């Protein structure tokens, strides 16, 4: 049966290993301070980690310190409680990532679960995480392609690839300076700078066929807005910022409770128990009019005139469509 001393040492080794994994270099005195032990105890614990197979190298210099290097063999993996639960959650939702790793993730989760202590295994087993793919939207991307794209991003190397076109004539390979690989709603997107068009573009990796060799190295540019999520959201809204290019203000003859759950990112305000004000946007005036029509209620357009014109066009089309069916 383990003693209190051995348990304390094991927990300290786990804490030491966790610290070594979160940053490249650790001064010895700083490690001792974080662990609440002496510098001599840190040296002994580093030796224990080395005996377990972890390649912890000593750093020479005025302060001295330690670095956890990548090894040629996989040593025993140690996780604290939070890391173990996070790993289990990540593996369970990996099926929805669209990276072709579903079977590997399931086997990894089974392996991790068997190695967990009973108290943690019970916590993991209570996780009811169901990964559901969006109907008609989730795609599968070859894992090796994702790795190649990631390598090009890290190495700042220009990509050459073929991409489907609606034009009758085949087009030459595209050239792109890749910056970010993003997963969003079951699909993968590659964000990069097209030097020929001199603009930022977004491509679907599942539609890409890479050419070899890659192009030259490049100096990374700053992404507009500085935030990947904001940039991609703006592109899907058809604008350069995370705002809809067409925004209108209306009053719906519906109570707040029937509008708010379906208003998305709109601003919703209750005017009376039966009327609701809505500040809402879309990528075009026609799309905005159609979006508001789905509420199936009388609509008062407050502004702008372009939205009133869009409703007039929609009414004319609806009238023609109804007439054809008579």
C-alpha positions as CSV (number, residue, x, y, z in Angstrom):
1,X,0.0,0.0,0.0
2,X,1.5,3.4,-1.0
3,X,2.6,5.6,1.9
4,X,1.7,9.3,2.3
5,X,5.2,10.2,1.3
6,X,5.1,8.2,-1.9
7,X,1.7,9.7,-2.8
8,X,3.1,13.2,-2.3
9,X,6.1,12.4,-4.5
10,X,3.9,11.0,-7.2
11,X,1.6,14.1,-7.2
12,X,4.7,16.4,-7.3
13,X,6.1,14.5,-10.2
14,X,2.8,14.9,-12.1
15,X,2.8,18.6,-11.3
16,X,6.4,18.9,-12.5
17,X,5.7,17.1,-15.7
18,X,2.6,19.3,-16.3
19,X,4.7,22.4,-15.9
20,X,7.5,21.2,-18.2
21,X,4.9,20.6,-20.9
22,X,3.3,24.0,-20.9
23,X,6.5,26.1,-21.7
24,X,9.8,25.4,-23.4
25,X,12.3,26.4,-20.7
26,X,11.9,26.5,-16.9
27,X,14.5,28.1,-14.6
28,X,15.2,25.7,-11.7
29,X,14.4,28.3,-9.0
30,X,11.1,29.1,-10.6
31,X,10.1,25.5,-10.8
32,X,11.0,25.1,-7.1
33,X,8.9,28.1,-6.2
34,X,5.9,26.8,-8.2
35,X,6.1,23.4,-6.6
36,X,6.8,24.7,-3.1
37,X,10.0,22.6,-2.7
38,X,13.8,23.2,-2.7
39,X,15.9,23.3,-5.8
40,X,17.6,20.1,-4.6
41,X,14.2,18.3,-4.6
42,X,13.5,19.6,-8.1
43,X,16.8,18.0,-9.2
44,X,15.9,14.7,-7.6
45,X,12.4,14.8,-9.3
46,X,13.9,15.5,-12.7
47,X,16.1,12.4,-12.2
48,X,13.0,10.4,-11.5
49,X,11.3,11.6,-14.6
50,X,14.4,10.7,-16.6
51,X,14.3,7.2,-15.2
52,X,10.7,6.9,-16.4
53,X,11.8,7.8,-19.9
54,X,11.1,11.5,-20.1
55,X,13.9,13.3,-21.9
56,X,14.4,16.3,-19.5
57,X,17.5,18.2,-20.4
58,X,19.4,20.6,-18.1
59,X,19.9,24.1,-19.4
60,X,23.2,25.7,-18.7
61,X,23.5,29.4,-17.9
62,X,23.4,31.9,-15.0
63,X,20.1,30.7,-13.8
64,X,20.1,27.2,-15.1
65,X,16.9,25.2,-15.7
66,X,15.2,22.4,-17.5
67,X,13.6,21.6,-20.8
68,X,11.4,18.7,-21.8
69,X,12.5,17.5,-25.3
70,X,10.7,15.3,-27.7
71,X,11.9,11.7,-27.4
72,X,12.3,8.9,-29.8
73,X,9.9,6.7,-27.8
74,X,6.7,7.5,-26.1
75,X,7.2,7.4,-22.3
76,X,4.3,6.8,-19.9
77,X,1.7,9.6,-20.1
78,X,0.6,11.3,-17.0
79,X,-2.5,13.4,-16.7
80,X,-4.0,15.3,-13.8
81,X,-7.8,15.0,-13.2
82,X,-8.7,18.0,-15.4
83,X,-6.5,16.9,-18.2
84,X,-7.9,13.4,-18.2
85,X,-11.5,14.7,-18.4
86,X,-10.6,17.2,-21.1
87,X,-9.0,14.5,-23.1
88,X,-12.1,12.2,-22.8
89,X,-14.4,15.1,-23.9
90,X,-12.1,15.9,-26.9
91,X,-12.0,12.3,-28.0
92,X,-15.8,11.9,-27.8
93,X,-16.5,15.0,-30.0
94,X,-13.7,14.2,-32.5
95,X,-16.2,12.2,-34.5
96,X,-17.7,15.6,-35.6
97,X,-14.4,17.2,-36.6
98,X,-14.5,15.8,-40.1
99,X,-10.8,14.9,-40.0
100,X,-11.3,11.1,-40.7
101,X,-10.1,10.1,-37.2
102,X,-13.3,8.7,-35.9
103,X,-12.0,5.1,-35.4
104,X,-8.7,6.2,-34.0
105,X,-10.4,8.5,-31.6
106,X,-12.7,5.7,-30.4
107,X,-9.8,3.4,-29.8
108,X,-7.8,6.1,-28.0
109,X,-10.8,6.8,-25.7
110,X,-11.1,3.1,-24.9
111,X,-7.3,3.0,-24.1
112,X,-7.4,6.1,-21.9
113,X,-10.5,4.9,-20.1
114,X,-8.9,1.6,-19.1
115,X,-5.9,3.4,-17.6
116,X,-7.9,5.8,-15.5
117,X,-8.3,5.3,-11.8
118,X,-11.8,4.2,-10.8
119,X,-12.9,7.6,-9.5
120,X,-12.0,9.3,-12.8
121,X,-13.4,6.5,-14.9
122,X,-16.7,7.0,-13.2
123,X,-16.6,10.7,-14.0
124,X,-15.8,10.0,-17.7
125,X,-18.5,7.4,-18.0
126,X,-21.1,10.0,-16.9
127,X,-20.2,12.2,-19.9
128,X,-23.1,12.1,-22.3
129,X,-21.6,13.8,-25.2
130,X,-23.4,13.1,-28.5
131,X,-21.6,14.4,-31.6
132,X,-24.2,15.1,-34.3
133,X,-23.1,16.1,-37.8
134,X,-25.0,19.0,-39.4
135,X,-27.2,17.4,-42.1
136,X,-25.9,18.1,-45.5
137,X,-23.0,20.2,-44.2
138,X,-20.4,18.0,-42.5
139,X,-17.6,17.0,-44.7
140,X,-14.7,14.6,-44.5
141,X,-11.2,15.8,-45.2
142,X,-8.2,13.5,-45.5
143,X,-6.0,13.6,-42.4
144,X,-2.8,13.7,-44.4
145,X,-4.1,16.8,-46.3
146,X,-4.8,18.6,-43.1
147,X,-1.3,17.8,-41.8
148,X,0.3,19.0,-45.1
149,X,-1.7,22.3,-44.9
150,X,-0.7,22.8,-41.3
151,X,3.0,22.1,-42.1
152,X,2.8,24.8,-44.9
153,X,1.3,27.3,-42.5
154,X,4.0,26.7,-39.9
155,X,6.8,26.8,-42.5
156,X,5.3,29.9,-44.2
157,X,5.5,28.2,-47.6
158,X,3.2,29.1,-50.5
159,X,0.8,26.4,-51.7
160,X,0.0,25.4,-55.2
161,X,-3.3,23.5,-55.7
162,X,-6.2,22.8,-58.1
163,X,-9.7,23.9,-57.1
164,X,-13.1,23.3,-58.8
165,X,-14.3,26.2,-61.0
166,X,-17.6,27.0,-62.6
167,X,-15.9,28.2,-65.7
168,X,-16.0,26.0,-68.9
169,X,-12.2,26.3,-69.4
170,X,-9.9,24.6,-66.8
171,X,-7.9,27.2,-64.9
172,X,-4.3,27.0,-63.9
173,X,-3.3,25.9,-60.4
174,X,-4.0,28.5,-57.7
175,X,-1.3,30.0,-55.5
176,X,-2.0,30.8,-51.9
177,X,0.0,32.0,-48.8
178,X,-1.8,29.9,-46.1
179,X,-2.4,31.5,-42.7
180,X,-5.1,29.6,-40.8
181,X,-6.8,26.2,-40.9
182,X,-10.2,26.4,-39.3
183,X,-12.9,24.0,-38.4
184,X,-16.4,25.5,-38.4
185,X,-19.8,23.7,-38.2
186,X,-18.5,20.4,-39.4
187,X,-16.4,21.8,-42.3
188,X,-12.8,22.8,-42.7
189,X,-11.6,26.1,-44.2
190,X,-8.2,27.4,-45.3
191,X,-7.7,31.1,-45.0
192,X,-4.8,32.7,-46.9
193,X,-3.5,35.5,-49.0
194,X,-3.8,35.2,-52.8
195,X,-0.9,37.3,-54.1
196,X,-2.2,37.2,-57.7
197,X,-5.6,38.7,-56.7
198,X,-4.0,40.7,-53.9
199,X,-6.8,39.7,-51.5
200,X,-7.7,37.4,-48.7
201,X,-9.5,34.2,-49.7
202,X,-11.2,31.2,-48.0
203,X,-11.0,27.7,-49.6
204,X,-12.5,24.3,-48.7
205,X,-9.7,21.7,-48.1
206,X,-12.1,18.9,-49.2
207,X,-12.1,20.5,-52.6
208,X,-8.4,21.1,-52.9
209,X,-5.8,18.9,-54.8
210,X,-2.3,19.9,-53.8
211,X,0.4,20.3,-56.4
212,X,4.1,19.6,-55.8
213,X,6.4,21.2,-55.3
214,X,5.2,24.0,-53.0
215,X,6.0,27.6,-53.9
216,X,8.5,30.0,-52.2
217,X,8.5,31.1,-48.6
218,X,6.6,34.2,-47.6
219,X,6.4,36.8,-44.9
220,X,3.0,36.3,-43.0
221,X,0.6,39.2,-43.2
222,X,-1.7,40.4,-40.4
223,X,-5.2,39.0,-40.8
224,X,-7.9,41.8,-41.1
225,X,-9.4,42.4,-37.7
226,X,-6.7,40.3,-36.1
227,X,-9.1,37.5,-35.1
228,X,-9.7,34.4,-37.1
229,X,-13.2,33.8,-35.9
230,X,-14.3,37.4,-36.6
231,X,-12.7,37.3,-40.0
232,X,-14.4,34.1,-41.0
233,X,-17.8,35.2,-39.6
234,X,-17.5,38.4,-41.6
235,X,-16.8,36.5,-44.8
236,X,-19.9,34.4,-44.3
237,X,-21.9,37.6,-43.8
238,X,-20.5,39.0,-47.1
239,X,-18.6,41.9,-45.5
240,X,-15.1,42.8,-44.4
241,X,-16.1,43.3,-40.8
242,X,-18.3,41.1,-38.6
243,X,-21.4,43.0,-39.5
244,X,-24.1,42.3,-42.0
245,X,-23.9,44.6,-45.1
246,X,-27.7,45.1,-45.1
247,X,-29.4,46.0,-41.8
248,X,-33.0,47.0,-41.2
249,X,-35.3,47.9,-38.3
250,X,-38.8,46.5,-38.2
251,X,-41.7,45.9,-35.8
252,X,-43.4,42.5,-35.8
253,X,-46.9,41.9,-34.6
254,X,-45.7,39.0,-32.4
255,X,-44.8,38.8,-28.7
256,X,-41.2,38.9,-27.7
257,X,-41.2,35.2,-26.7
258,X,-42.1,34.1,-30.2
259,X,-39.4,36.2,-31.9
260,X,-36.3,36.0,-29.7
261,X,-35.6,32.2,-30.0
262,X,-35.4,32.6,-33.8
263,X,-33.7,36.0,-34.1
264,X,-30.1,34.8,-34.3
265,X,-27.7,37.7,-33.7
266,X,-30.4,40.4,-34.1
267,X,-31.3,42.9,-31.4
268,X,-34.8,42.2,-30.0
269,X,-36.9,44.6,-27.9
270,X,-40.3,44.1,-26.5
271,X,-42.6,47.1,-27.3
272,X,-45.9,45.7,-26.0
273,X,-47.0,42.2,-25.0
274,X,-48.0,41.7,-28.7
275,X,-45.4,43.7,-30.6
276,X,-41.6,43.4,-30.9
277,X,-38.9,45.6,-32.4
278,X,-36.2,43.9,-34.4
279,X,-32.8,45.2,-35.6
280,X,-31.6,42.5,-38.0
281,X,-29.2,42.0,-40.8
282,X,-28.4,39.8,-43.8
283,X,-26.2,39.7,-46.9
284,X,-28.7,41.3,-49.2
285,X,-32.0,43.2,-49.0
286,X,-33.9,40.4,-50.7
287,X,-32.5,37.9,-48.2
288,X,-33.4,40.2,-45.3
289,X,-37.0,40.6,-46.5
290,X,-37.3,36.8,-47.0
291,X,-35.9,36.2,-43.5
292,X,-38.4,38.5,-41.9
293,X,-41.3,37.0,-43.8
294,X,-40.7,33.6,-42.2
295,X,-42.0,35.0,-38.9
296,X,-45.5,34.8,-40.5
297,X,-46.8,38.1,-39.0
298,X,-47.6,41.6,-40.1
299,X,-44.4,43.7,-40.4
300,X,-43.9,47.5,-40.1
301,X,-40.7,48.6,-41.7
302,X,-39.1,51.5,-39.8
303,X,-36.0,51.9,-42.0
304,X,-34.3,51.9,-44.4
305,X,-36.2,52.5,-47.7
306,X,-34.1,49.8,-49.4
307,X,-35.8,47.2,-47.2
308,X,-39.3,48.5,-48.1
309,X,-38.3,48.2,-51.8
310,X,-37.1,44.6,-51.2
311,X,-40.5,43.8,-49.7
312,X,-42.2,45.3,-52.7
313,X,-40.1,43.2,-55.1
314,X,-40.9,40.1,-52.9
315,X,-44.6,40.9,-53.1
316,X,-44.6,41.1,-56.9
317,X,-42.7,37.8,-57.2
318,X,-45.1,36.2,-54.7
319,X,-48.1,37.5,-56.7
320,X,-46.8,36.1,-59.9
321,X,-46.0,32.8,-58.3
322,X,-49.5,32.6,-56.8
323,X,-51.1,33.4,-60.2
324,X,-49.2,30.6,-62.0
325,X,-50.8,28.1,-59.6
326,X,-54.4,29.2,-60.2
